[in-house]
Amino acid sequence: MTDTTDHQHKKTALVTGANKGIGYEIAAGLSRLGFRVAVGARDDGRREEAVAKLLSDGHDVFGVALDVTSDDSVAAAAAELEAAGGLDVLVNNAGITGGMPQEPTRVSAEQVLGVVDVNVVGVIRVTNAMLPLLRRSASPRIVNVSSTVGSLGLQTAQAEPVGPLSAAYSPTKTYLNAVTVQYAKELAGEGILVNAGCPGYVATDLNGHQGFRTPEQGAAIFLELATLPDGGPSGTFRDETGIQPW
């Protein structure tokens, strides 16, 4: 176990949905960069398993019970992080696809609302709960895990489709991008950098592991956004190739 005195000299990051996939690799990557990382996940068993594996690999992590759809769960997580010393970086990674069908003529209202609750409202809920902690950080960062399937510019400018037809998942990433801009504008004078990124087509549970990129490759852009220098860009949407259209 890491000596508790070490924690006083480390920045703390929270990654939501960090028990697997891209979130897990973001947590591991931030630890390699010197952060103490809170592994947020709603499933107790999966969270504990992920934390145990990360610890066995030498990472400085701890688990935090976190259901982004629950006000009580998010408030409890914020209190736990405050007791643990505060928060410097928030990575809003938790997300769901909503299942099939996703064609706009077949998708159900309940299905759409369920995805919005996790992918958009969940981000707002967690961000607002963590803001008091982030405001006390010397270099606070908020990073939202988005996707180019949510880019209206790319969706309308290319002959080739950007992702499959999706009336639930893709629009939530469009919505998340818009929310990212609004946070960046509101917090512009506080030194809190707020950015969104796209990991590319990563093999995860969300796509049945059909992606051609590894979770570690997908995590790289978020590590970059989480460690931007003071005075760095805010209100941007980017992937590993650079700035992407909203």
C-alpha positions as MATLAB code, in Angstrom:
seq = 'MTDTTDHQHKKTALVTGANKGIGYEIAAGLSRLGFRVAVGARDDGRREEAVAKLLSDGHDVFGVALDVTSDDSVAAAAAELEAAGGLDVLVNNAGITGGMPQEPTRVSAEQVLGVVDVNVVGVIRVTNAMLPLLRRSASPRIVNVSSTVGSLGLQTAQAEPVGPLSAAYSPTKTYLNAVTVQYAKELAGEGILVNAGCPGYVATDLNGHQGFRTPEQGAAIFLELATLPDGGPSGTFRDETGIQPW';
ca = [
       0.000    0.000    0.000;
       1.197    3.514   -0.779;
       2.080    5.588    2.271;
      -0.724    8.059    2.965;
       1.795   10.889    3.129;
       2.457   10.340   -0.571;
      -1.157   11.234   -1.338;
      -0.652   14.779   -0.042;
       1.765   15.412   -2.911;
      -0.350   13.817   -5.622;
      -3.183   15.167   -7.694;
      -6.399   13.159   -7.570;
      -8.483   12.180  -10.584;
     -11.927   10.613  -10.782;
     -12.808    8.472  -13.794;
     -16.448    7.409  -14.090;
     -17.258    4.018  -15.589;
     -13.648    3.006  -14.952;
     -14.100   -0.691  -14.229;
     -13.422   -1.739  -17.837;
     -12.555   -0.653  -21.359;
     -11.462    2.898  -22.072;
     -12.258    4.078  -18.546;
     -10.011    1.429  -17.036;
      -7.146    2.440  -19.314;
      -7.673    6.132  -18.536;
      -7.390    5.275  -14.838;
      -4.219    3.248  -15.440;
      -2.751    5.964  -17.650;
      -3.415    8.741  -15.153;
      -1.786    6.658  -12.436;
       1.304    6.266  -14.612;
       1.366   10.050  -14.903;
       1.485   10.399  -11.115;
      -2.173   10.782  -10.192;
      -4.006    9.036   -7.425;
      -7.080    7.756   -9.246;
     -10.601    7.155   -7.989;
     -12.137    4.300   -9.972;
     -15.814    5.160  -10.235;
     -18.303    2.411  -11.120;
     -21.791    1.411  -10.069;
     -21.274   -2.382  -10.032;
     -19.567   -3.231   -6.741;
     -18.089   -6.516   -7.906;
     -16.678   -5.172  -11.167;
     -15.318   -2.086   -9.444;
     -13.543   -4.105   -6.762;
     -12.128   -6.470   -9.368;
     -10.809   -3.556  -11.444;
      -9.264   -1.864   -8.407;
      -7.601   -5.106   -7.333;
      -6.086   -5.573  -10.783;
      -4.890   -1.974  -10.984;
      -3.344   -2.200   -7.522;
      -1.607   -5.458   -8.436;
      -0.075   -3.663  -11.429;
       1.324   -1.007   -9.098;
      -1.226    1.754   -9.662;
      -2.290    4.177   -6.938;
      -6.062    3.786   -7.120;
      -9.102    3.401   -4.898;
     -12.696    2.496   -5.657;
     -15.648    4.852   -5.395;
     -19.225    3.624   -5.651;
     -20.796    5.801   -8.321;
     -24.060    5.527  -10.228;
     -24.225    8.620  -12.452;
     -28.034    8.365  -12.648;
     -28.464    8.727   -8.866;
     -28.283   12.050   -7.022;
     -27.621   10.239   -3.739;
     -24.844    8.084   -5.177;
     -23.117   11.066   -6.788;
     -23.392   13.149   -3.604;
     -21.916   10.293   -1.567;
     -19.043    9.965   -4.061;
     -18.311   13.690   -3.811;
     -18.256   13.467   -0.001;
     -15.907   10.485   -0.184;
     -13.526   12.353   -2.481;
     -13.594   15.413   -0.250;
     -12.688   13.229    2.716;
      -9.894   11.695    0.636;
      -8.347   15.104    0.018;
     -10.193   16.687   -2.910;
     -10.222   16.430   -6.692;
      -8.129   17.877   -9.515;
      -9.330   16.060  -12.635;
     -12.763   14.719  -13.543;
     -13.082   12.366  -16.512;
     -16.729   11.768  -17.432;
     -16.392    8.417  -19.157;
     -19.471    6.434  -18.099;
     -21.802    5.808  -21.026;
     -24.235    3.364  -22.605;
     -25.487    2.772  -26.149;
     -29.073    1.968  -25.237;
     -29.244   -1.237  -27.236;
     -31.112   -1.923  -30.428;
     -32.949   -0.899  -32.533;
     -31.393    2.545  -33.067;
     -33.037    3.547  -36.362;
     -35.018    6.751  -35.740;
     -38.235    5.148  -37.042;
     -37.894    2.224  -34.639;
     -36.261    3.560  -31.490;
     -38.472    3.990  -28.426;
     -38.825    7.139  -26.352;
     -37.949    5.159  -23.224;
     -34.756    3.937  -24.890;
     -33.691    7.457  -25.873;
     -34.425    8.888  -22.435;
     -32.417    6.104  -20.788;
     -29.323    6.933  -22.852;
     -29.729   10.669  -22.271;
     -29.962   10.049  -18.518;
     -26.555    8.338  -18.444;
     -24.634   10.032  -21.256;
     -25.773   13.617  -20.734;
     -27.666   14.162  -17.493;
     -25.195   11.883  -15.715;
     -22.317   14.079  -16.852;
     -24.087   17.217  -15.649;
     -24.999   15.570  -12.334;
     -21.453   14.395  -11.634;
     -19.779   17.582  -12.873;
     -21.932   19.846  -10.734;
     -21.398   17.688   -7.649;
     -17.625   17.699   -8.155;
     -17.255   21.395   -9.020;
     -16.826   22.562   -5.408;
     -13.832   20.217   -5.124;
     -12.427   21.146   -8.523;
     -12.665   24.848   -7.694;
     -10.219   24.265   -4.840;
      -7.661   22.641   -7.158;
      -4.681   24.564   -8.508;
      -5.126   23.107  -12.016;
      -8.644   21.708  -12.415;
      -9.592   19.816  -15.557;
     -12.899   18.374  -16.791;
     -12.707   15.866  -19.627;
     -15.793   14.476  -21.363;
     -15.585   11.247  -23.325;
     -17.494   11.967  -26.527;
     -17.384   10.579  -30.067;
     -17.193   11.843  -33.621;
     -20.502   10.041  -34.246;
     -21.956   13.010  -32.360;
     -20.357   15.567  -34.674;
     -23.055   17.172  -36.806;
     -20.314   18.623  -38.997;
     -18.889   15.202  -39.790;
     -22.295   13.555  -40.041;
     -23.426   16.013  -42.717;
     -20.159   16.761  -44.537;
     -19.039   13.276  -45.503;
     -20.457   10.986  -48.131;
     -19.499    7.978  -46.038;
     -21.641    7.527  -42.924;
     -20.002    8.328  -39.585;
     -21.059    5.313  -37.586;
     -24.313    3.372  -37.957;
     -27.791    4.859  -37.886;
     -28.342    5.879  -34.298;
     -31.197    7.935  -32.896;
     -30.299    7.253  -29.255;
     -26.532    6.979  -28.764;
     -25.107    9.362  -31.391;
     -27.386   12.315  -30.529;
     -26.408   12.036  -26.864;
     -22.808   12.680  -27.914;
     -23.993   15.716  -29.918;
     -25.792   16.878  -26.781;
     -22.688   16.179  -24.662;
     -20.540   18.236  -27.029;
     -22.964   21.152  -26.691;
     -22.943   20.826  -22.899;
     -19.129   20.809  -22.941;
     -19.127   24.157  -24.736;
     -21.562   25.638  -22.226;
     -19.449   24.539  -19.248;
     -16.308   25.905  -20.897;
     -18.004   29.269  -21.428;
     -19.372   29.497  -17.887;
     -16.118   28.431  -16.212;
     -13.788   30.374  -18.516;
     -12.750   32.839  -15.832;
     -12.024   30.211  -13.179;
      -9.097   28.388  -14.743;
     -11.118   25.189  -15.159;
     -10.381   23.718  -18.577;
     -13.311   21.770  -20.031;
     -12.813   19.697  -23.174;
     -14.283   16.723  -24.986;
     -12.457   14.006  -26.863;
     -13.080   11.073  -29.161;
     -11.185    7.810  -28.609;
     -11.725    6.511  -32.139;
     -13.281    3.151  -32.943;
     -12.146    1.169  -29.917;
     -12.928   -2.484  -29.275;
     -15.211   -2.321  -26.215;
     -18.405   -3.860  -24.877;
     -20.326   -0.954  -26.421;
     -19.653   -2.197  -29.968;
     -19.284   -5.903  -29.300;
     -15.478   -5.505  -29.474;
     -15.663   -4.759  -33.208;
     -13.412   -1.691  -33.007;
      -9.913   -1.742  -34.464;
      -8.254    0.361  -31.741;
      -7.274   -0.863  -28.292;
      -8.695    0.717  -25.127;
      -5.186    1.932  -24.278;
      -4.958    3.696  -27.645;
      -8.396    5.196  -27.108;
      -7.440    6.472  -23.671;
      -4.478    8.513  -24.935;
      -6.440   11.605  -26.012;
      -8.096   11.833  -22.599;
      -4.774   11.648  -20.786;
      -3.666   14.578  -22.932;
      -6.777   16.600  -22.115;
      -6.515   15.772  -18.405;
      -2.974   17.135  -18.233;
      -3.252   20.278  -20.352;
      -1.052   23.090  -19.059;
      -2.546   26.033  -17.211;
      -3.942   28.485  -19.734;
      -4.426   25.684  -22.237;
      -7.408   25.332  -24.558;
     -10.935   24.954  -23.244;
     -14.182   24.260  -25.057;
     -12.565   22.069  -27.714;
     -13.474   18.711  -29.201;
     -10.579   16.635  -30.494;
      -9.202   13.234  -31.263;
      -5.624   12.045  -31.765;
      -5.443   13.846  -35.129;
      -6.424   17.234  -33.705;
      -9.468   19.493  -33.388;
     -12.697   18.032  -34.768;
     -15.850   19.862  -35.855;
     -18.688   19.953  -33.355;
];
